[in-house]
C-alpha cells in the first residue's frame, strides 16, 4: 500500500542498529556515555519527528547530506587504518578480528577484520545517502524505485515452492529405498 517505502525504511533502520550494536561491542562504552547517547537520540528524534511532519522531503535531503559526511568520515578512517604504523591501535585494525555480530551480519567470513567492517559500513552509508537523496525528490504516491515488492514476493514464493518440492522428492526417495 505504501509503494514499498516502509519496508525500505525499516531495513535502513535495522542496518543502522547493526552499526550501533557492532561499535558498542567493539568498545563497550561506560553507562554515562550510553545515557548521553540515549538522551541525544531522544532529543534529536523528537525534533526530527516534528520536522518530518512539516517537510519529509527536507528531512530526507538532510539525512542524505549527513550520510554523505558519514561516507567521507569512513573513507578517512579506512585511509588512516591502511596507513597506520604497525604496533598502533589503528594499525592493529588491519588484522584484528571484527566482532562476531559484524562477521555474521555483513558476511565477513571467519577472518573478517575491523578494516573489512569499515569498508562494509562505508558501503551501507553510501546506500543510505543515495536512498535518502532519492526519497527527497520523490512525489507523493510514487512507487519505491529501489524496491520491487511484487518481484520480491514472487521470488520468495518460488523459493518456498522449490523447498517444498525438494522435501517431497526426498520423502519419495526415502520411501523407495
BALOBA-1460 file (C-alpha; in Angstrom, 3 decimals):
// residues 177
<rec num="1" residu="x" x="0.000" y="0.000" z="0.000"/>
<rec num="2" residu="x" x="2.864" y="2.409" z="0.702"/>
<rec num="3" residu="x" x="4.681" y="1.573" z="-2.525"/>
<rec num="4" residu="x" x="7.358" y="-0.410" z="-0.690"/>
<rec num="5" residu="x" x="8.666" y="2.579" z="1.230"/>
<rec num="6" residu="x" x="8.042" y="1.374" z="4.793"/>
<rec num="7" residu="x" x="9.978" y="-1.873" z="4.348"/>
<rec num="8" residu="x" x="12.892" y="0.048" z="2.873"/>
<rec num="9" residu="x" x="12.934" y="2.443" z="5.846"/>
<rec num="10" residu="x" x="12.698" y="-0.467" z="8.300"/>
<rec num="11" residu="x" x="15.627" y="-2.188" z="6.550"/>
<rec num="12" residu="x" x="17.648" y="1.028" z="6.773"/>
<rec num="13" residu="x" x="16.823" y="1.435" z="10.463"/>
<rec num="14" residu="x" x="17.818" y="-2.165" z="11.178"/>
<rec num="15" residu="x" x="21.085" y="-1.628" z="9.326"/>
<rec num="16" residu="x" x="21.857" y="1.480" z="11.399"/>
<rec num="17" residu="x" x="21.001" y="-0.502" z="14.520"/>
<rec num="18" residu="x" x="23.578" y="-3.105" z="13.494"/>
<rec num="19" residu="x" x="26.179" y="-0.336" z="13.134"/>
<rec num="20" residu="x" x="25.422" y="0.742" z="16.706"/>
<rec num="21" residu="x" x="25.465" y="-2.786" z="18.135"/>
<rec num="22" residu="x" x="28.742" y="-3.577" z="16.380"/>
<rec num="23" residu="x" x="30.562" y="-0.480" z="17.601"/>
<rec num="24" residu="x" x="29.187" y="-0.905" z="21.121"/>
<rec num="25" residu="x" x="30.530" y="-4.469" z="21.035"/>
<rec num="26" residu="x" x="33.950" y="-3.194" z="19.926"/>
<rec num="27" residu="x" x="34.438" y="-0.501" z="22.568"/>
<rec num="28" residu="x" x="31.934" y="-1.292" z="25.348"/>
<rec num="29" residu="x" x="31.289" y="2.333" z="26.409"/>
<rec num="30" residu="x" x="30.507" y="3.161" z="30.026"/>
<rec num="31" residu="x" x="26.980" y="3.833" z="31.268"/>
<rec num="32" residu="x" x="27.380" y="7.612" z="31.317"/>
<rec num="33" residu="x" x="28.287" y="7.600" z="27.612"/>
<rec num="34" residu="x" x="25.362" y="5.276" z="26.833"/>
<rec num="35" residu="x" x="22.998" y="7.549" z="28.755"/>
<rec num="36" residu="x" x="24.277" y="10.564" z="26.800"/>
<rec num="37" residu="x" x="23.625" y="8.716" z="23.516"/>
<rec num="38" residu="x" x="20.092" y="7.804" z="24.579"/>
<rec num="39" residu="x" x="19.416" y="11.407" z="25.661"/>
<rec num="40" residu="x" x="20.767" y="12.719" z="22.378"/>
<rec num="41" residu="x" x="18.634" y="10.262" z="20.426"/>
<rec num="42" residu="x" x="15.536" y="11.271" z="22.364"/>
<rec num="43" residu="x" x="16.173" y="14.996" z="21.858"/>
<rec num="44" residu="x" x="17.157" y="14.775" z="18.197"/>
<rec num="45" residu="x" x="14.474" y="12.172" z="17.455"/>
<rec num="46" residu="x" x="11.749" y="14.428" z="18.874"/>
<rec num="47" residu="x" x="12.922" y="17.441" z="16.875"/>
<rec num="48" residu="x" x="13.329" y="15.331" z="13.727"/>
<rec num="49" residu="x" x="9.792" y="13.942" z="14.098"/>
<rec num="50" residu="x" x="8.371" y="17.460" z="14.170"/>
<rec num="51" residu="x" x="10.498" y="18.448" z="11.168"/>
<rec num="52" residu="x" x="9.390" y="15.297" z="9.279"/>
<rec num="53" residu="x" x="5.737" y="16.100" z="9.909"/>
<rec num="54" residu="x" x="6.344" y="19.538" z="8.386"/>
<rec num="55" residu="x" x="8.562" y="18.513" z="5.449"/>
<rec num="56" residu="x" x="9.552" y="14.890" z="4.772"/>
<rec num="57" residu="x" x="11.466" y="15.936" z="1.647"/>
<rec num="58" residu="x" x="13.647" y="18.337" z="3.628"/>
<rec num="59" residu="x" x="14.352" y="15.643" z="6.222"/>
<rec num="60" residu="x" x="15.354" y="13.079" z="3.600"/>
<rec num="61" residu="x" x="17.650" y="15.614" z="1.937"/>
<rec num="62" residu="x" x="19.153" y="16.466" z="5.338"/>
<rec num="63" residu="x" x="19.773" y="12.780" z="6.113"/>
<rec num="64" residu="x" x="21.266" y="12.355" z="2.638"/>
<rec num="65" residu="x" x="23.801" y="15.075" z="3.436"/>
<rec num="66" residu="x" x="24.527" y="13.556" z="6.863"/>
<rec num="67" residu="x" x="25.156" y="10.208" z="5.160"/>
<rec num="68" residu="x" x="27.499" y="11.923" z="2.670"/>
<rec num="69" residu="x" x="29.535" y="13.094" z="5.660"/>
<rec num="70" residu="x" x="29.469" y="9.564" z="7.058"/>
<rec num="71" residu="x" x="30.879" y="8.190" z="3.787"/>
<rec num="72" residu="x" x="33.614" y="10.833" z="3.899"/>
<rec num="73" residu="x" x="34.385" y="10.018" z="7.533"/>
<rec num="74" residu="x" x="34.605" y="6.263" z="6.932"/>
<rec num="75" residu="x" x="36.840" y="6.895" z="3.915"/>
<rec num="76" residu="x" x="39.201" y="8.858" z="6.174"/>
<rec num="77" residu="x" x="39.071" y="6.112" z="8.804"/>
<rec num="78" residu="x" x="39.903" y="3.470" z="6.186"/>
<rec num="79" residu="x" x="42.863" y="5.506" z="4.901"/>
<rec num="80" residu="x" x="44.067" y="6.048" z="8.472"/>
<rec num="81" residu="x" x="43.907" y="2.315" z="9.190"/>
<rec num="82" residu="x" x="45.657" y="1.412" z="5.936"/>
<rec num="83" residu="x" x="48.432" y="3.987" z="6.521"/>
<rec num="84" residu="x" x="48.850" y="3.467" z="10.275"/>
<rec num="85" residu="x" x="52.170" y="2.255" z="11.630"/>
<rec num="86" residu="x" x="52.473" y="-1.315" z="12.872"/>
<rec num="87" residu="x" x="52.052" y="-1.558" z="16.619"/>
<rec num="88" residu="x" x="49.478" y="1.245" z="16.846"/>
<rec num="89" residu="x" x="45.822" y="0.697" z="17.694"/>
<rec num="90" residu="x" x="44.770" y="1.766" z="14.190"/>
<rec num="91" residu="x" x="47.428" y="-0.416" z="12.591"/>
<rec num="92" residu="x" x="46.121" y="-3.387" z="14.568"/>
<rec num="93" residu="x" x="42.684" y="-2.930" z="12.979"/>
<rec num="94" residu="x" x="44.109" y="-4.224" z="9.691"/>
<rec num="95" residu="x" x="44.323" y="-7.682" z="11.223"/>
<rec num="96" residu="x" x="42.145" y="-7.518" z="14.365"/>
<rec num="97" residu="x" x="39.070" y="-9.698" z="14.044"/>
<rec num="98" residu="x" x="35.756" y="-7.883" z="13.645"/>
<rec num="99" residu="x" x="33.155" y="-8.634" z="16.346"/>
<rec num="100" residu="x" x="31.189" y="-11.824" z="15.739"/>
<rec num="101" residu="x" x="27.961" y="-9.848" z="15.268"/>
<rec num="102" residu="x" x="29.609" y="-7.930" z="12.390"/>
<rec num="103" residu="x" x="31.011" y="-11.056" z="10.757"/>
<rec num="104" residu="x" x="27.568" y="-12.597" z="10.786"/>
<rec num="105" residu="x" x="25.591" y="-9.554" z="9.605"/>
<rec num="106" residu="x" x="27.964" y="-8.429" z="6.835"/>
<rec num="107" residu="x" x="29.119" y="-11.957" z="5.895"/>
<rec num="108" residu="x" x="32.758" y="-11.057" z="6.521"/>
<rec num="109" residu="x" x="33.817" y="-14.676" z="6.960"/>
<rec num="110" residu="x" x="35.853" y="-16.161" z="9.773"/>
<rec num="111" residu="x" x="38.844" y="-13.917" z="9.049"/>
<rec num="112" residu="x" x="36.874" y="-10.666" z="8.693"/>
<rec num="113" residu="x" x="38.843" y="-7.766" z="10.164"/>
<rec num="114" residu="x" x="37.880" y="-4.395" z="11.572"/>
<rec num="115" residu="x" x="39.160" y="-2.900" z="8.297"/>
<rec num="116" residu="x" x="36.751" y="-5.155" z="6.366"/>
<rec num="117" residu="x" x="33.995" y="-3.947" z="8.700"/>
<rec num="118" residu="x" x="34.816" y="-0.305" z="7.932"/>
<rec num="119" residu="x" x="34.536" y="-0.998" z="4.199"/>
<rec num="120" residu="x" x="31.134" y="-2.655" z="4.747"/>
<rec num="121" residu="x" x="29.815" y="0.172" z="6.923"/>
<rec num="122" residu="x" x="31.018" y="2.774" z="4.403"/>
<rec num="123" residu="x" x="29.117" y="0.924" z="1.655"/>
<rec num="124" residu="x" x="25.990" y="0.951" z="3.855"/>
<rec num="125" residu="x" x="26.316" y="4.689" z="4.432"/>
<rec num="126" residu="x" x="26.677" y="5.295" z="0.682"/>
<rec num="127" residu="x" x="23.471" y="3.340" z="0.098"/>
<rec num="128" residu="x" x="21.670" y="5.316" z="2.828"/>
<rec num="129" residu="x" x="22.910" y="8.544" z="1.204"/>
<rec num="130" residu="x" x="21.557" y="7.537" z="-2.196"/>
<rec num="131" residu="x" x="18.222" y="6.302" z="-0.837"/>
<rec num="132" residu="x" x="17.583" y="9.490" z="1.149"/>
<rec num="133" residu="x" x="18.507" y="11.794" z="-1.725"/>
<rec num="134" residu="x" x="16.191" y="9.743" z="-3.950"/>
<rec num="135" residu="x" x="13.360" y="9.948" z="-1.399"/>
<rec num="136" residu="x" x="13.763" y="13.715" z="-1.148"/>
<rec num="137" residu="x" x="12.975" y="14.063" z="-4.855"/>
<rec num="138" residu="x" x="10.010" y="11.656" z="-4.990"/>
<rec num="139" residu="x" x="6.480" y="12.915" z="-5.429"/>
<rec num="140" residu="x" x="3.611" y="11.714" z="-3.216"/>
<rec num="141" residu="x" x="2.155" y="8.373" z="-4.320"/>
<rec num="142" residu="x" x="5.240" y="7.247" z="-6.273"/>
<rec num="143" residu="x" x="6.345" y="3.621" z="-6.030"/>
<rec num="144" residu="x" x="9.657" y="2.895" z="-4.355"/>
<rec num="145" residu="x" x="12.082" y="2.802" z="-7.286"/>
<rec num="146" residu="x" x="14.691" y="0.750" z="-5.398"/>
<rec num="147" residu="x" x="12.274" y="-1.995" z="-4.397"/>
<rec num="148" residu="x" x="10.029" y="-4.190" z="-6.486"/>
<rec num="149" residu="x" x="7.755" y="-5.742" z="-3.872"/>
<rec num="150" residu="x" x="5.839" y="-7.878" z="-6.410"/>
<rec num="151" residu="x" x="9.070" y="-9.333" z="-7.783"/>
<rec num="152" residu="x" x="10.372" y="-9.915" z="-4.243"/>
<rec num="153" residu="x" x="7.143" y="-11.677" z="-3.267"/>
<rec num="154" residu="x" x="7.249" y="-13.858" z="-6.392"/>
<rec num="155" residu="x" x="10.895" y="-14.760" z="-5.720"/>
<rec num="156" residu="x" x="10.070" y="-15.667" z="-2.116"/>
<rec num="157" residu="x" x="7.079" y="-17.801" z="-3.159"/>
<rec num="158" residu="x" x="9.130" y="-19.563" z="-5.852"/>
<rec num="159" residu="x" x="11.818" y="-20.405" z="-3.294"/>
<rec num="160" residu="x" x="9.153" y="-21.684" z="-0.887"/>
<rec num="161" residu="x" x="7.620" y="-23.935" z="-3.557"/>
<rec num="162" residu="x" x="11.050" y="-25.262" z="-4.579"/>
<rec num="163" residu="x" x="11.886" y="-26.043" z="-0.942"/>
<rec num="164" residu="x" x="8.623" y="-27.973" z="-0.551"/>
<rec num="165" residu="x" x="9.221" y="-29.824" z="-3.828"/>
<rec num="166" residu="x" x="12.774" y="-30.728" z="-2.742"/>
<rec num="167" residu="x" x="11.432" y="-32.085" z="0.550"/>
<rec num="168" residu="x" x="8.772" y="-34.069" z="-1.289"/>
<rec num="169" residu="x" x="11.397" y="-35.548" z="-3.635"/>
<rec num="170" residu="x" x="13.493" y="-36.524" z="-0.627"/>
<rec num="171" residu="x" x="10.488" y="-38.217" z="1.048"/>
<rec num="172" residu="x" x="9.685" y="-40.163" z="-2.136"/>
<rec num="173" residu="x" x="13.301" y="-41.305" z="-2.483"/>
<rec num="174" residu="x" x="13.439" y="-42.331" z="1.188"/>
<rec num="175" residu="x" x="10.263" y="-44.435" z="0.818"/>
<rec num="176" residu="x" x="11.642" y="-46.061" z="-2.347"/>
<rec num="177" residu="x" x="14.773" y="-47.186" z="-0.505"/>
